[in-house]
Amino acid sequence: MGQAFQALSVWQVMGVGLLFFGGIYVLFALGTLALTHWLFPALGWGRPLDTRPLRQGQLRRELKQSGSAILIFGTGMIFPWGFLQLGWAHLTPDASATRIALEILVLVIWNDVHFWVNHRLLHTRWLRRYHGPHHSSVVVTPFSTYSFHPLESIMLGNVILLPMLVHDFSFWSLLSVPLFSLFFNSIGHSNYDFFPTVSSRNWLAASRRHQRHHAQYNGNYGFQFSFMDRLFGTRLPDRPEEARG
């Protein structure tokens, strides 16, 4: 599969990228809505977080900004493809399942580090105006996941480039990054507490932490995990009702 990707033309790469990112955005957004607005409430599992109504025109704005992000992410596929064409990076063919699993684990951790660093930069006075469009969604929805200013899309979309320069990954390991990233991002923007009984420090409480970030703006800059916020002292303290084990 990696060889087939490398054999594509630049226009084919951008076309495949647009279809891929557009497709997973719609799939994950609709899937998250189905789980949090129908299945889980019917099963009595979890609870909504912020029950305030959405701002007027919020969904239309989120879809418009998400379209811009999909365009950048999709056409941006030419950069990892270009690294391979130039010989700056290589793919490992026939990697074992164990190697792929370990690579994905490393990329999951790197994704959280990369996100925290860029997210923290976007909250500085120099860049916060570019992060403002995302924070226009105070009550988040699954369509908020890609609702970015173009600069934010560029900053967050380069997550696999540095790893590709330092290690020869499997094609499947690299392909997993946008999939698990969007999966975690959809959960974080679901506005639904899947595990109300766990502390907000728990990695299973990512949606609770991120909803609070949107409501309070400063703090909780992490992605799915909270280790970067704990390390740099940016984790928002638990509310009394969240201080559970």
Secondary structure, DSSP 8 states (H G I E B T S, - for coil): -HHHHHTS-HHHHHHHHHHHHHHHHHHHHHHHHHIIIIIHHHHT--EES--S---TTHHHHHHHHHHHHHHHHHHTTHHHHHHHHHTSS---TT--HHHHHHHHHHHHHHHHHHHHHHHHHHTSTTTHHHHHHHHT-SS--GGGTT---HHHHHHHHTTTHHHHHHS---HHHHHHHHHHHHHHHHHHTS-EES-TTS-TTSGGGHHHHHHHHHHH-SS---SS--HHHHHHT------GGG---
